[in-house]
């Protein structure tokens, strides 16, 4: 859903400078890193325990981290709470919130594309993003279903 080939050169530059992708098999990757197609769930081999010291060390000097990871991946590092903004995509149905699940990959890809194309530098600018009914409420992207 990022659709790399259609991003502007400026957005690709932004992505390569600011976006890191976490792979349970390969660790932190830049958007230009080529990897083979694979399927490996984080909880199969308790990969979060393997990656935790590595990722925690690699991310410790970042000024800010906008974390879009699913819950199981978030266990793969110890975030600095003062520097990390956790962004969740949630479905609100009959007053109950739940993770966007598989649909979350699509909305996250579109959100990353939005960040890159618009050179977003603040959570204040998140409110300009809307996709398939997901809207920023100041803490998370919520889609209401009834």
Secondary structure by P-SEA (a helix, b strand, c coil): ccccccccaaaaaaaaccbbbbbcccccccccccccbbbbbcccccccccaaaaaaaaaccccccccccccccccccccccccbbbbbbbbbccccccccccaaaaaaaaaaaaaaaacccccccccccccccccccccbbbbbcc
